[in-house]
Amino acid sequence: MHMMVSKPEQWVKPMAVAGANQYTFHLEATENPGALIKDIRENGMKVGLAIKPGTSVEYLAPWANQIDMALVMTVEPGFGGQKFMEDMMPKVHWLRTQFPSLDIEVDGGVGPDTVHKCAEAGANMIVSGSAIMRSEDPRSVINLLRNVCSEAAQKRSLD
């Protein structure tokens, strides 16, 4: 679950009861990330931590060893169909360099034309909405996204 809400603390238990296995919240939406991370874990879920484009990646760093996945938003959160913000790729690269085993996700404007930049920067999880839903062949788009990420991860492991 990627929770784009103002009070993510109030949704942990309901999402766990609903069967979520991972709870991703925005760092900017809470005053006590440590307590929220602990609550998510105590409710049996993995922890994802998201940052918006205007948030420095270093703000996420103190929590990186306590989470399962970091999400770098590559658009301003809120609605689909926005243009991919390539200037977020240094954040992804920095996270991959500093935390090599961390799952790193990108979300926003990702499709066949932009996925290579994400994968090369170090993302291994991709969120793609419009590029898949607006495609005449969604399955081929999904396969392309998956293959690009897999090939980049394999290349990183060989380097």
C-alpha positions as CSV (number, residue, x, y, z in Angstrom):
1,M,0.0,0.0,0.0
2,H,1.3,3.4,-0.9
3,M,-0.4,5.7,1.5
4,M,-0.6,9.3,0.2
5,V,-2.4,10.6,3.3
6,S,-1.8,13.3,5.8
7,K,-1.9,11.1,8.9
8,P,-0.4,7.8,8.0
9,E,-0.4,6.6,11.6
10,Q,-4.2,6.2,11.6
11,W,-4.2,3.7,8.7
12,V,-1.6,1.1,9.8
13,K,-4.0,-1.2,11.6
14,P,-6.8,-1.0,9.1
15,M,-4.4,-1.8,6.2
16,A,-2.9,-4.7,8.1
17,V,-6.4,-6.1,8.8
18,A,-7.2,-5.7,5.1
19,G,-4.3,-7.9,4.3
20,A,-1.6,-5.4,3.2
21,N,1.9,-6.9,3.4
22,Q,3.8,-3.6,2.9
23,Y,2.9,-0.1,4.1
24,T,4.6,2.8,2.3
25,F,4.2,6.3,3.8
26,H,5.5,9.7,3.0
27,L,8.3,10.9,5.2
28,E,6.8,14.4,4.9
29,A,3.5,13.3,6.4
30,T,4.6,12.3,9.9
31,E,6.4,14.0,12.8
32,N,7.6,10.6,14.2
33,P,8.9,8.3,11.4
34,G,10.6,6.0,13.9
35,A,7.4,5.3,15.8
36,L,5.5,4.8,12.6
37,I,8.1,2.3,11.3
38,K,7.9,0.4,14.5
39,D,4.1,0.3,14.4
40,I,4.1,-1.0,10.8
41,R,6.5,-3.8,11.7
42,E,4.5,-4.7,14.8
43,N,1.4,-5.0,12.6
44,G,3.3,-7.6,10.4
45,M,4.1,-5.5,7.4
46,K,7.2,-4.5,5.5
47,V,8.0,-0.8,5.6
48,G,8.3,1.5,2.6
49,L,9.3,5.2,3.0
50,A,8.5,7.7,0.2
51,I,9.9,11.1,-0.5
52,K,8.4,13.8,-2.7
53,P,10.5,15.6,-5.4
54,G,11.2,18.6,-3.1
55,T,12.6,16.5,-0.2
56,S,16.3,15.9,0.0
57,V,17.3,12.2,-0.1
58,E,19.6,12.8,2.9
59,Y,16.4,13.3,4.9
60,L,15.5,9.7,4.2
61,A,19.0,8.3,5.0
62,P,18.7,8.0,8.8
63,W,15.8,5.6,8.3
64,A,17.2,3.6,5.4
65,N,18.5,0.7,7.6
66,Q,15.1,0.4,9.3
67,I,13.0,0.1,6.1
68,D,12.5,-2.5,3.3
69,M,12.0,0.0,0.5
70,A,12.7,3.6,-0.4
71,L,10.3,5.3,-2.9
72,V,11.6,8.3,-4.8
73,M,8.6,10.1,-6.3
74,T,9.4,11.2,-9.9
75,V,6.3,13.4,-10.1
76,E,4.5,15.5,-7.5
77,P,2.1,13.1,-5.9
78,G,-1.6,13.4,-6.5
79,F,-2.6,12.6,-10.0
80,G,-1.6,10.4,-13.0
81,G,-0.2,11.3,-16.4
82,Q,2.5,13.8,-15.2
83,K,5.9,14.2,-16.9
84,F,8.7,12.2,-15.5
85,M,11.2,14.3,-13.5
86,E,14.6,13.0,-14.6
87,D,16.3,15.3,-12.1
88,M,15.2,12.8,-9.4
89,M,17.6,10.1,-10.7
90,P,20.6,11.4,-8.6
91,K,18.5,10.6,-5.5
92,V,18.0,7.0,-6.7
93,H,21.7,6.7,-7.6
94,W,22.8,8.0,-4.2
95,L,20.4,5.6,-2.4
96,R,21.7,2.6,-4.4
97,T,25.3,3.6,-3.7
98,Q,24.8,4.1,0.0
99,F,22.4,1.2,0.6
100,P,23.1,-1.4,-2.0
101,S,20.6,-4.0,-0.7
102,L,17.7,-1.7,-0.3
103,D,14.7,-2.0,-2.6
104,I,14.4,1.3,-4.4
105,E,11.2,2.2,-6.2
106,V,10.3,5.1,-8.5
107,D,6.8,6.3,-9.1
108,G,5.6,8.9,-11.6
109,G,5.9,9.2,-15.4
110,V,7.7,5.9,-15.7
111,G,7.2,4.0,-19.0
112,P,9.1,2.6,-21.9
113,D,10.8,5.9,-22.6
114,T,12.0,6.6,-19.1
115,V,12.4,3.2,-17.4
116,H,16.0,2.9,-18.6
117,K,17.1,6.0,-16.7
118,C,15.4,4.6,-13.5
119,A,17.0,1.2,-13.8
120,E,20.5,2.6,-14.6
121,A,20.3,4.9,-11.6
122,G,19.5,1.9,-9.4
123,A,15.8,1.5,-9.1
124,N,14.7,-2.1,-8.9
125,M,10.9,-1.5,-8.4
126,I,8.8,0.5,-10.9
127,V,5.4,1.9,-10.6
128,S,3.8,2.6,-14.0
129,G,0.2,3.6,-14.4
130,S,-0.6,5.7,-17.5
131,A,2.1,4.1,-19.7
132,I,0.5,0.7,-19.1
133,M,-3.2,1.6,-19.0
134,R,-3.0,3.8,-22.1
135,S,-1.1,1.2,-24.1
136,E,-2.7,-1.0,-26.8
137,D,-0.6,-3.9,-25.5
138,P,-0.2,-3.5,-21.7
139,R,1.4,-6.9,-21.3
140,S,4.3,-6.0,-23.6
141,V,4.9,-2.7,-21.7
142,I,4.9,-4.6,-18.4
143,N,7.4,-7.1,-19.8
144,L,9.6,-4.3,-21.1
145,L,9.7,-2.5,-17.7
146,R,10.4,-5.8,-15.9
147,N,13.2,-6.8,-18.4
148,V,14.9,-3.4,-18.3
149,C,15.0,-3.5,-14.4
150,S,16.2,-7.1,-14.3
151,E,19.0,-6.5,-16.8
152,A,20.2,-3.4,-15.0
153,A,20.2,-5.2,-11.6
154,Q,22.1,-8.1,-13.2
155,K,24.7,-5.7,-14.6
156,R,25.1,-4.0,-11.2
157,S,25.8,-7.4,-9.6
158,L,28.5,-8.1,-12.2
159,D,30.2,-4.7,-11.8
